[in-house]
Amino acid sequence: MKENRIDLGFFPTPLQKLENLSKIYPDYNIYIKRDDNTGLASGGNKTRKLEFLIKKALDEGCNTVITAGAQQSNHCRQTAAACAKAGLKCHLLLGGDQPDIYDGNLLLSSILGATIHFTGENRKGEDQEHLKEKLEREGNKCFVIPYGGSNSIGALGFVNAVKELIEQLSEKNMKIDYIFFASSSGGMQAGLTVGKELYDLDAELIPISIDKDETNGFSLEEVVFNIVNELTQKLLISRKIELSEIKLNKDFDHAGYGVITANEINAIDELAKMEGILLDPVYTGRAFYGMLDFIKNKKLPINSNILFWHTGGLPAVFKFAKELGNKM
Ligand SMILES: *Cc1c(COP(=O)(O)O)cnc(C)c1O
């Protein structure tokens, strides 16, 4: 798949054992995959998708990329960086109203040169086609990246990521039984699901739902399923993956997207103080809390090897200074 992508990050990302945490919870061996270290303007899981998406934009002769998200979107920040590197103009459609002071990911997206449009209630790309028409009337050729970079092109980054993981596991002579990660726009989950099938990864995915809202009328399972279907056709995988196989743990998303609770704060606190690794309050804090809940309540077989796939998100910590600073 090499020819379908450009280099935007540092791969393979490190695979490490969480030694201190594995001592505290001696029934399990706990590992971490460091996609927070992909290197693209503070890193994160979107770098893997953008390697394929930006290549496609360049191949189609586009000069402008449009994408969308929340104001603290890590996807939008990494897209802005990728566009800067690839020489493309970047337009971001971000939910909410323009704040007086930009911080966290919003600040970084702006520093990285993106043109930012504030879209009120809409944070999932509802206004993208409208902006595309306007920019094309002005003579641009636009490439629209869907919310979260989650389509069958972006998800190829995570099909590849499974291959990367399998190579690391074989080098280290290791096996992983369960993989926890934050699932939100579905591209990562779809890519991992198909990669698992394609490369015969014998591990169970435990995606933790972050955002309980639907995307353009579809549940997250449906979004993942649609991308999985497109991918299996593209990659000529003969077995049909059923909707019922798309699992999603929804035990931890009740507070709503981007709402920080004691759960996220406790998870950030525990990993930071035990291992010196930083999580973010929106995605990885929530997913890591979910994994700790499985571990603390022994919901998985004793002696399992558990992997937390760290997906990045650090800049959002600074947006939530009040919540995180007060309670620790
Ligand atoms: C986007 C994102 C996710 C979720 O990945 P999806 O492919 O959108 O499901 C998880 N963690 C972080 C930090 C993210 O930015």
PDBQT file of the ligand as one rigid body, heavy atoms in Angstrom, charges set to zero:
ROOT
HETATM    1  C1  LIG A 401     -10.040  11.279  16.580  1.00  0.00    +0.000 C 
HETATM    2  C2  LIG A 401      -9.511  10.741  17.844  1.00  0.00    +0.000 A 
HETATM    3  C3  LIG A 401      -9.906   9.481  18.329  1.00  0.00    +0.000 A 
HETATM    4  C4  LIG A 401     -10.941   8.611  17.651  1.00  0.00    +0.000 C 
HETATM    5  O1  LIG A 401     -10.571   8.131  16.400  1.00  0.00    +0.000 OA
HETATM    6  P1  LIG A 401     -11.746   7.939  15.328  1.00  0.00    +0.000 P 
HETATM    7  O2  LIG A 401     -11.090   7.350  14.150  1.00  0.00    +0.000 OA
HETATM    8  O3  LIG A 401     -12.294   9.303  15.090  1.00  0.00    +0.000 OA
HETATM    9  O4  LIG A 401     -12.782   7.060  15.914  1.00  0.00    +0.000 OA
HETATM   10  C5  LIG A 401      -9.352   9.031  19.499  1.00  0.00    +0.000 A 
HETATM   11  N1  LIG A 401      -8.473   9.767  20.188  1.00  0.00    +0.000 NA
HETATM   12  C6  LIG A 401      -8.077  10.988  19.770  1.00  0.00    +0.000 A 
HETATM   13  C7  LIG A 401      -7.127  11.744  20.613  1.00  0.00    +0.000 C 
HETATM   14  C8  LIG A 401      -8.581  11.516  18.586  1.00  0.00    +0.000 A 
HETATM   15  O5  LIG A 401      -8.184  12.726  18.180  1.00  0.00    +0.000 OA
ENDROOT
TORSDOF 0
